Amino acid sequence: MDVPFLELKRQYNELKPLLDEAVISVVKEQFFVKGKRVESFESHFSSIKTVRHCIGVGNGTDALFITLKALGIGNGDEVLIPAHGWLSAAEMVKLTGAVPVFVDVCEDSFCINSDLIQAHINSKTKAIIPIHLYGQMADMTKLSQIAKAADLHLIEDCAQAHFASQHGKASGSTGIAGTFSFYPSKLLGAFGDAGAIITNAPQLDTQCRAFANHGELTKNEHCFTGMNSRLDALQAAVLDVKLKRVKSWIARRNEVANYYEHHLKEIDSVQTPIILDGNTHDFHLYVIRCKRRDELQKFLLSRGIRTAIHYPHATPYTKAFMANDYQPEDFPVSYVLQGEVLSLPMFPELREEELAHLVESIRAFYSK
Ligand SMILES: *Cc1c(COP(=O)(O)O)cnc(C)c1O
């Protein structure tokens, strides 16, 4: 039996009439960039996220870049970033001219380890970008305390935890801003690239909006050098349809996670995800830590099961950041995770027989 890692067609087939209708409407309207479709999505998204402002942008990487630029971060500044996670934040900090300073992650949540942050703060430090990885939030209570004491901006990378919460607070609503990606495979995915920034700060909303639109603060007034990174109407219309379903999708993802947990927790060589106290988990990805990872992945593939690795290289150990000559002992947890993390298929439309085949195969592998 073939088990896909992710099969977006199943979601599309379920919502086909609504999605087709949304796309055709935009095509008929012939109004493609910004406009009422985008405003509608921005207002629905900010309300579900319990924040005042949402700015639709081109993608999740741009969302980070725009936020950093709007906060005035650049040459001579340093920004703290977890070593393990997707590399967009580190890339964008570098592109502003600032220096990404990596911090190792926690053994349990795989998110930035707040106990290690203080040692990295100096007079150049301007911000911390926690990445809410795989679907749950980093420890925002501690991070907020540190950020407040040292007068740092907290920018939450929510691209993997769109609807996660911590002690009832929505992801992206604690820091000065939250950034989102609607890349097709994300929890809330568009029909192409798309992203957003949320914030409660009116000033930052204005700056981000203008920066993403050629520095245009008011019509025809280009007040500073910006860029073009806008959400388009087709993506907004698709996202608006899907937004109504996300609650039930996340509930189903949690059911799948419970199934995995129930059937895998007894296996000594497998560590199932640990959910931090006070956190709800989106399960954008279901990532286990396991022994003989590469062998297991091959074995599963031989049984038709596709898995993935997020990520084979922690950011400091990628070629892009290799010039700094980071050593394994600089980020010991991130270093070990590179060889142990495995993402199992996780999407709401996974079938019972696929799940059964999967857990049976993992058990078979470790009882060999
Ligand atoms: C996907 C992702 C991004 C980048 O989003 P794009 O829309 O692909 O640019 C940024 N951060 C994290 C943690 C991500 O998973």
The ligand as an ORCA input file, in Angstrom:
! r2SCAN-3c Opt
* xyz 0 1
  C       7.754     27.696      5.186
  C       8.467     28.479      6.189
  C       8.908     29.793      5.944
  C       8.920     30.424      4.583
  O       7.739     30.524      3.943
  P       7.700     30.711      2.357
  O       6.268     31.101      2.150
  O       8.048     29.405      1.746
  O       8.632     31.796      2.003
  C       9.486     30.508      6.976
  N       9.658     29.960      8.191
  C       9.268     28.689      8.461
  C       9.470     28.160      9.838
  C       8.684     27.901      7.478
  O       8.331     26.646      7.757
*
